[in-house]
Amino acid sequence: MRRIALLTAILAILAAAAPARADIEVRDARLRATEEGLALDADFAFELTPRLADVVANGVPLYFSVEFEMTRRRWYWFDEKPVSRRLQLRLSYHALSRQYRLSTGLLQQNFPNLEEALNVLKRVRNWQVADRAVEFSDADYEAALRMRLDTSLLPKPFQLSALTSREWHLESAWERFTVRSPGRLPVADR
């Protein structure tokens, strides 16, 4: 019995001394009206773990997912969710050109070093999250935003490592904020 208690105490101390999981922090999130609908500007703060930086430098792409939702609470029925969007960003390194590449869909941009690529990855600008066709009531809506490293898109051997290692877990908590009558937001001039 004593050995089990001692072993449990040692494991608890080791778990507390283990480095904390690298998290992403949502620094700022703003929703604004445009001629096309609603656009989101967001800033995130994080650093890649040395393992992730090494993996990307060796040619394995990392996929980051930015997720956004708008919900209107209703006491009499299920909550209304008029907007649910996902933006996928791919960070990769090309050894031939010795450049880091950040891409989303068909758009891509090259950077001479990882730091510059991460600076752009951490800033989401003019992301169209809702079209003008989306009908909003005059009620308040709760917007939620998060970013995470999508380990399900890694090559299979790395997915196995991601299951057992904290170095591979990089995500933010849902950042929630209230949007007052999104259908009445003034159109911003840009």
TITI-446343 format. One record per residue (C-alpha): x, y, z negated. Coordinates in steps of 0.5 Angstrom, whole numbers, padded with zeros to 4 digits, always signed. Example, Ala and Ser with C-alpha at 12.3 -4.5 7.8 and 13.67 -1.06 7.14 Angstrom:
+0025-0009-0016 +0027-0002-0014 
***
This chain:
+0000+0000+0000 +0006+0005-0002 +0009+0004+0005 +0003+0005+0009 +0002+0012+0005 +0009+0013+0006 +0009+0012+0013 +0002+0016+0014 +0006+0022+0010 +0012+0022+0015 +0007+0021+0021 +0003+0027+0019 +0010+0031+0018 +0012+0029+0024 +0006+0031+0028 +0006+0038+0024 +0013+0039+0026 +0012+0037+0034 +0012+0043+0038 +0005+0046+0039 +0001+0045+0046 +0003+0050+0051 -0004+0054+0052 -0006+0060+0057 -0009+0066+0054 -0015+0070+0057 -0012+0077+0056 -0017+0081+0060 -0023+0079+0064 -0028+0085+0068 -0034+0084+0072 -0036+0089+0077 -0041+0090+0083 -0038+0091+0090 -0042+0091+0096 -0042+0084+0097 -0044+0082+0090 -0040+0081+0083 -0032+0081+0083 -0028+0078+0077 -0021+0081+0075 -0018+0077+0070 -0011+0077+0067 -0008+0071+0064 -0002+0070+0059 +0002+0063+0059 +0009+0060+0060 +0011+0054+0064 +0014+0048+0059 +0021+0047+0061 +0018+0040+0064 +0013+0043+0068 +0018+0048+0071 +0023+0042+0073 +0017+0038+0076 +0015+0044+0080 +0023+0046+0082 +0023+0038+0084 +0018+0039+0089 +0011+0037+0086 +0006+0041+0087 +0002+0044+0080 -0006+0045+0081 -0009+0051+0077 -0016+0051+0076 -0020+0058+0074 -0027+0057+0072 -0033+0062+0072 -0040+0061+0069 -0046+0066+0068 -0051+0064+0064 -0058+0067+0061 -0060+0064+0055 -0068+0062+0055 -0071+0060+0048 -0077+0057+0052 -0073+0052+0057 -0066+0050+0059 -0061+0056+0060 -0061+0059+0067 -0054+0058+0070 -0054+0063+0077 -0047+0063+0078 -0042+0057+0077 -0035+0058+0081 -0028+0055+0081 -0022+0057+0084 -0016+0052+0085 -0009+0055+0086 -0003+0051+0088 +0004+0052+0086 +0009+0049+0090 +0017+0049+0091 +0020+0048+0098 +0027+0046+0098 +0028+0048+0105 +0026+0055+0105 +0028+0055+0097 +0022+0059+0096 +0016+0058+0091 +0009+0058+0095 +0002+0060+0091 -0004+0058+0096 -0011+0058+0095 -0015+0055+0101 -0012+0057+0107 -0008+0063+0104 -0001+0062+0102 +0004+0067+0099 +0012+0066+0098 +0016+0068+0093 +0024+0068+0092 +0023+0065+0085 +0018+0062+0080 +0018+0068+0075 +0015+0072+0081 +0010+0067+0083 +0008+0066+0076 +0006+0073+0075 +0001+0073+0081 -0002+0066+0079 -0003+0070+0072 -0007+0075+0075 -0014+0074+0079 -0016+0080+0083 -0023+0081+0087 -0025+0074+0086 -0032+0074+0089 -0036+0070+0084 -0043+0072+0086 -0046+0074+0092 -0051+0080+0093 -0057+0074+0095 -0056+0072+0087 -0062+0074+0084 -0061+0077+0077 -0066+0079+0072 -0066+0085+0067 -0064+0081+0061 -0057+0080+0059 -0052+0074+0061 -0046+0071+0058 -0040+0070+0062 -0035+0065+0061 -0028+0064+0064 -0022+0059+0063 -0016+0057+0067 -0013+0050+0066 -0007+0046+0069 -0011+0040+0073 -0007+0034+0072 -0012+0030+0076 -0009+0032+0082 -0002+0030+0080 +0001+0024+0083 -0001+0018+0080 +0006+0017+0076 +0005+0024+0073 -0002+0023+0071 +0000+0017+0067 +0006+0022+0064 +0000+0027+0063 -0004+0023+0059 +0001+0021+0053 +0005+0028+0053 +0003+0035+0050 +0008+0038+0055 +0003+0037+0061 -0003+0040+0058 -0004+0047+0059 -0011+0050+0059 -0015+0056+0056 -0021+0056+0051 -0027+0059+0055 -0027+0066+0054 -0034+0069+0053 -0037+0076+0054 -0044+0079+0055 -0046+0082+0062 -0051+0087+0061 -0056+0087+0067 -0051+0084+0072 -0056+0086+0078 -0056+0093+0076 -0048+0094+0075 -0046+0100+0080 -0042+0099+0086 -0035+0100+0085 -0031+0104+0090 -0024+0101+0092 
***
